[in-house]
Amino acid sequence: MGATVAYAAARSEPELRRFAFLYDVQMHNGRDAPLAVLGREWGFLDARGVLHPESGPGLGGLRQLGKVRLLPGQALQYQGAFTLPTPTGVAAGRFVVVLDEDEPDRAQYDVVVAPMGVSVDGRPVPPIEQQCCTCVFLVLRQTDRPVTHT
């Protein structure tokens, strides 16, 4: 799994303090068995340290894909968007993935999208005083599932 984020000038209204960003997520099932993405949680932290969460079943994004099943070797890419009231921030997320979906005692895993700094000019994001990048995960719902970092 991989993810990237870019500023979306055409969707932004800087004079109204609305800075839009697009994210691309790429997933590939390199296993010998199917897997399913049951849910997602994103945290978008603005430069003031305010968290803007987004969550739901399956994959969200611009097309709201919902629950997705990936067969062995299958891949997908999807795009989503978020808006912040500041020109810089941090985006991080996780996906709830189940392996061997047909098993009665199926194991669920959290696949984590590491924090990514976002800025309108592509420059590195300065430290955010109220909360650090990794704190985004502490605000997201805690689970006892194994975690896989991307």
N, C-alpha and C positions, 0 to 999 in steps of 0.2 A: 504494500500500500504506500502511496505517496500523495502529497498534497502541496499545492502552491497557491499563493495569494497575490493579486495585483490590484492596483488602484483602478477604478472605473470612472474616469472623468465624465463620460457621457451620462452616467447615472447620478452624478453628484450635483449638489447645490451648495457650494461653499459659502455663499452669502447667507444661507439659512442654517449653516453649521451641519450640513448633511454630506458626509464623505462616504461614498459607496466603494465597496471592494468586492471583487469576484474571486471565488476560490474554485480550483479544479482539484478533484480527487480521482486518483487512478487506483483501481483494485485489480488484483490478479490472483486466482486460485491456483497455486502451485502444488496443491495436494492431489492425492489419488482418489479423493472422495469429495462429494459436494459439500458446500458450506452455505450458510444463510446469514445475511445481515438483518438482524431483528430490530435494531434501533440505533439512534445516534444522539449525541449531545455535543453542542458546540458552546464555547464561551468566548465572547468577544469583549476584551477589556479596553476601555478607552483611555486616553492619556491622563484623565483625572482619577483613574483607578476604579471606575464604575463598571461592573460586569453586566453585559447584555447577553443573557443565555438564550439558547434555542435548542429544542429537543423534540423528539417525536419517534414514531415507529418507522422502521426501515430507513431508507435513504430519503432525505429531503431534497434540497436543491431547487433549481428553477422549475423542474418538472415534477417534483414530489413523487419520486419513484416508488416509495413504499418498501415493503419487504422484498429483498432481492435474494435469489438463489443463484449461486455460481457453480457450474459444473466443473469438474477437473479441467484445468488448462484454460478455462474461460476468464475473460477480463472485461472490465467496463470502465468508463470514464463518465463523470458527471460534474456539473457546474452548479454552484450556488452563489448567493450574494448576501451581503450584510451591510448595514449602514452604521457609522459611528458619528457622534457629534464633535469629534476631534480629528485632526488630520493624521494622527498616529495612534497606534494601539497594538494589541496582541490578539491573535486568534489561536485557539487550541480546541481540540475535540477528541472524541472517542466514538467508536462503533461497537455495539454489542454483536458479537459473531458467535454462531453456534456451529459446532462441527458435528458431522454425522447426525443430521437433523432427524432422521428416522429412528434413532436409538431412544428408548424410553428414558434412560439416564444421561441424556446428552449434556455435554459440558459446554458452558458459555464462557467466552473470553472477551475481555475489553481490549480492543486494538486502538492504541492511543496515537493521535496526531500531535506531535510535539508542538509546543508554542512557536508561533511564527510572528515576527514583528511585521507590522504593516504601516506604510507611510505613503502619502500622496506623491512624494518626490523620489521614492526608492532608497532614501538614505536609511542608515541604521536607526532603530528606534531607541530614544534615550530611556534610561530607567524610569519606571513608573513608580512613584513614591508610595502610594497607598498599598498596592499589592504587587508582588513580583510575578513574572511570567509563569512560574510553576504553581503559584497559588490558584491559578485558574482551575486546576484540577481538583483542588481542595473544595471549591465551591460546587463543582459538579457532583452529582449524586455518588456517594461512596458505595462500593460493592466489595464482596469477598471473592469476586471472580479473578482468575489469573489475568495479568496485564501483559500485553505485547506492545512495545514501543515501535513506531515507524521512524 
